[in-house]
């Protein structure tokens, strides 16, 4: 009974790592930036669009680099689609700020620079959270939002598999 | 004749015959306090004396009998009224009569079967105790002495490693390996995590030990999960081909042996939970059950002969001949 007093704690055998794997680019490269806000239109029809730029080496994305322009309501659409179609707990968007759309404000309302910057940051955080989610990556709506020229709200929801 | 308010009463005291030599073990009570109790193993004899000390010397104590019981019972907290006794032994110490002076009674429960380990959990308690009772018409006088029982096992004949490939298709593939499936309470978990595909941004990885206490049967099954340990094994982002070692010493954690379907009332099982956390705080995990068992200490001369026999009752290979000669060896070296 005395023989096995000290446990063998030596590491298990492991295969040596391939140097290309060790020093090559990682397989999880995914960068999304929301930038360059631009207000388009005149009068009460004005709205702000943001540039959504994506760089990746994930095979699930058809384009390794893409750049599109989207407005806040497009983000709202994406969030609603993901909530309905996937099992993902979708993070919140930055606020809708309806109160900023009321008249007789001292500032520029929803076209105020600091507000747009705050919103831009929130939208960037939202996309980074969502685009990296393995389940969200299977949704057609996400790929359309990120990489198609425009968002077709009449699309047919579907699942995306390896490109 | 005893008058109301001036009746004779007595104090009862239970003293074990080997109280000087028997080891004590720490056991946590329901309120979290740690106390020490005499430690017994399956098959050991429980013997001692019951001292009945009269409160008012000179006065008689009429009684309906004096007895001592050895009880092993399971108590479910949601059903406190019902104690499930799986061991119930009784010895009558005195027939109904009267005590004119304080008296001591000897008792012995020979080679008592103690099939399960003492356990105090979140929703269930399994305990062994002696209870001495002086029965009376109106109210009994009784005293309990709790003991702790440990169940011992030895190195199992079959102890395969756990090795599995898991993941999320096209996102994360890992192969995890733990060197054994059965570990004793002072053992070391040696393992590794090998990354086959990493398309998510992992921030760190940890291994948790989860204790799951299951009570109830059928539709009323209730699981109580408790994370006993959280041990970070990797900080940073791994890539394909990387291997992360695991070395987790179990002696530092308060755990019990795995208890499966004890008397059909409850189970206590342990799981290793491998958790990977990505940069957005998403958690990816894989749970795997391990079996924990209690290893007996090396048989020493000072241990009672009963305990030597008791520690030989275990699963897996055993050689009573070998242990007996070891016992003899200890005597020779003195």
Interface residues (C-beta under 8 A of the other chain):
Chain A: X1 X2 X4 X7 X8 X9 X10 X11 X12 X14 X15 X17 X18 X21 X22 X26 X27 X28 X30 X58 X59 X60 X128 X129 X132 X133 X134 X137 X162
Chain B: X154 X155 X168 X170 X171 X172 X177 X179 X187 X188 X190 X191 X192 X194 X197 X198 X199 X200 X201 X237 X239 X240 X241 X242 X243 X245 X247 X278 X279 X280 X282 X296 X298 X299 X323 X326
